[in-house]
Amino acid sequence: MSILTTVLIIAAVLVVLLAAGVLLRARMGPSGGTRSLKRRFGPEYDRTLARHGGDGEAADRDLRERTERYGHLKPLPLEPAVREQYTAQWTTLQERFVDAPRQAVADAGALIGRVAATRGFPDADRPEEQLDALSVHHPRQVEGLRTARRGADSESASTEELREALVHARALFDHLTTAESATVATARPHGTSGHRRGHLLKPKGSGA
């Protein structure tokens, strides 16, 4: 084999590898690969993977599409008076939980939907779009809204299950109504706000 032939073969291999790398990056998209998506979305990644029956490629594609669609959304700030109004509404529905737990959870889901719309997310009358957008910016709390909606719709949910639904919903409510809630999830990926929680909404095992 001549030197020229060897060089041509090596060049052809390099071209193939380069093309494969470009294709892989294109498939990964701007959000990166599976590991990056797992870091960014946390429990939302696992939920999406389960929703797609364990199909990792489908889950990755789903989350990348959400990020492309809603990642550049800049949540609008809440005026202090509006924030106080929403907080007062939450306090009222929380107080009603003892007498009407299912209605309180339904009201919580509706209130979060209104707050999200006020912040610039899709309206609550487009529930799946709203959830998708919230999952990009609040991936560690968005399940709270799903839980509230499921609890309100379930006739068989126990009072304890409804209480847990309200606990999870409160975490998202707090994120949406605090000053830091405009920060995209990738910048502040951990933790939930614990402000203004009443005794009713203390998570199990809390020492507070």
C-alpha positions in Angstrom: 0.0 0.0 0.0 1.5 3.3 -1.1 1.9 6.3 1.3 -0.7 8.2 -0.8 -3.3 5.5 -0.4 -2.7 5.3 3.4 -3.1 9.1 3.7 -6.3 9.0 1.7 -7.7 6.2 3.9 -6.8 8.1 7.1 -8.4 11.3 5.7 -11.6 9.4 4.8 -11.8 8.0 8.3 -11.3 11.4 9.8 -14.1 12.8 7.6 -16.4 10.0 8.7 -15.6 10.6 12.4 -16.1 14.3 12.0 -19.4 13.9 10.4 -20.5 11.5 13.1 -19.5 14.0 15.8 -21.5 16.8 14.1 -24.5 14.5 13.8 -24.2 13.5 17.5 -24.0 17.1 18.6 -27.1 18.0 16.4 -29.1 15.1 18.0 -28.0 16.2 21.5 -29.1 19.8 20.8 -28.3 22.9 22.9 -29.2 21.3 26.2 -26.5 18.6 25.9 -26.8 14.9 26.3 -28.6 12.7 28.8 -26.3 13.5 31.7 -26.8 17.2 31.2 -30.6 16.8 31.0 -30.6 14.7 34.2 -28.6 17.4 36.0 -30.9 20.1 34.8 -34.3 18.4 35.2 -33.6 16.1 38.2 -36.8 14.3 39.2 -38.6 15.7 36.1 -36.2 13.6 33.9 -37.2 10.4 35.7 -40.9 11.3 35.4 -40.5 12.0 31.7 -38.5 8.7 31.2 -41.3 6.8 32.9 -43.9 8.6 30.7 -42.0 7.3 27.6 -41.9 3.8 28.9 -38.2 3.9 29.7 -37.2 5.1 26.2 -34.2 7.3 26.9 -34.1 8.8 23.4 -37.7 9.8 23.5 -37.4 11.3 27.0 -34.3 13.3 25.9 -36.1 14.5 22.8 -39.1 15.5 24.8 -37.0 17.6 27.3 -34.9 19.2 24.6 -38.0 20.3 22.7 -39.4 21.8 25.9 -36.2 23.6 26.5 -36.1 25.0 23.0 -39.7 26.1 23.3 -39.7 27.6 26.7 -36.1 28.0 27.8 -35.9 31.6 26.7 -39.1 32.6 28.5 -38.3 35.3 31.0 -40.7 35.1 33.9 -42.3 38.5 34.6 -41.9 40.0 38.1 -44.8 40.2 40.5 -45.8 43.5 41.9 -45.6 43.5 45.7 -49.4 44.1 46.0 -50.1 41.3 43.6 -47.8 38.9 45.5 -49.5 39.8 48.8 -52.9 39.2 47.2 -51.9 35.7 46.0 -50.3 35.0 49.4 -53.6 35.9 51.2 -55.5 33.7 48.8 -53.2 30.8 49.6 -53.6 31.4 53.4 -57.4 31.3 52.9 -57.5 28.1 51.0 -55.0 26.5 53.5 -57.3 27.4 56.3 -60.2 25.8 54.5 -58.3 22.5 54.1 -59.6 21.1 57.5 -63.2 21.4 56.4 -62.9 20.9 52.7 -59.6 19.2 51.8 -60.4 18.3 48.2 -61.7 21.8 47.4 -58.7 23.4 49.0 -56.4 21.3 46.8 -58.4 22.2 43.7 -58.2 25.8 44.7 -54.4 25.5 45.2 -54.0 24.1 41.7 -56.2 26.9 40.2 -54.3 29.6 42.1 -50.9 28.3 41.0 -52.2 28.3 37.4 -53.2 32.0 37.8 -49.9 32.9 39.4 -48.0 31.1 36.6 -50.0 33.0 33.9 -49.3 36.3 35.7 -45.6 35.5 35.6 -45.8 35.0 31.8 -46.2 31.2 31.5 -48.9 29.8 29.3 -52.5 30.2 30.7 -54.1 27.5 32.8 -56.6 26.8 30.1 -53.6 25.2 28.2 -52.6 23.0 31.2 -50.1 20.8 29.3 -48.3 23.7 27.8 -48.3 25.4 31.2 -46.8 22.3 32.8 -44.2 21.9 30.1 -43.1 25.6 30.5 -43.0 25.3 34.3 -41.0 22.1 34.1 -38.2 23.9 32.2 -38.0 26.7 34.8 -39.0 24.8 38.0 -38.3 21.1 37.3 -37.9 20.2 41.0 -41.3 21.8 42.0 -43.5 21.4 38.9 -44.8 18.0 40.1 -46.6 19.9 42.9 -49.1 21.3 40.4 -49.6 17.9 38.8 -50.2 16.4 42.2 -52.7 19.1 43.2 -54.6 18.5 40.0 -54.6 14.7 40.4 -55.7 15.1 44.1 -58.6 17.4 43.2 -59.8 15.0 40.5 -59.5 11.9 42.6 -62.6 10.8 44.5 -60.6 8.2 46.3 -57.8 10.4 47.6 -57.5 10.2 51.4 -57.1 13.3 53.5 -53.5 12.5 54.1 -52.9 12.2 50.3 -54.6 15.5 49.8 -52.4 17.1 52.5 -49.3 15.8 50.8 -50.6 17.2 47.5 -51.0 20.6 49.2 -47.5 20.4 50.6 -46.0 19.7 47.2 -48.1 22.4 45.6 -46.9 24.9 48.2 -43.3 24.4 47.1 -44.1 25.5 43.6 -46.3 28.3 44.8 -43.5 29.7 46.9 -41.1 29.6 44.0 -43.5 31.4 41.8 -44.2 34.1 44.3 -40.8 34.8 45.6 -38.4 37.4 44.2 -36.0 34.7 43.1 -38.6 32.8 41.1 -37.5 34.6 37.9 -34.2 32.7 38.0 -34.1 29.8 35.5 -33.8 26.3 37.1 -30.3 25.7 35.8 -29.0 28.6 37.9 -30.7 27.6 41.1 -31.4 23.9 40.8 -31.7 22.9 44.4 -34.1 23.4 47.3 -37.6 24.8 47.8 -38.7 27.8 49.6 -39.9 27.2 53.2 -41.4 30.7 53.7 -44.8 31.2 55.3 -45.6 27.5 55.8 -48.2 26.8 58.4 -48.4 23.8 60.7 -50.7 22.0 58.3 -48.1 22.0 55.6 -45.1 20.8 57.4 -43.6 17.8 55.6 -43.5 14.5 57.4 -40.4 14.2 59.7 -39.9 18.0 59.7 -38.3 19.2 62.9 -39.5 22.8 62.3 
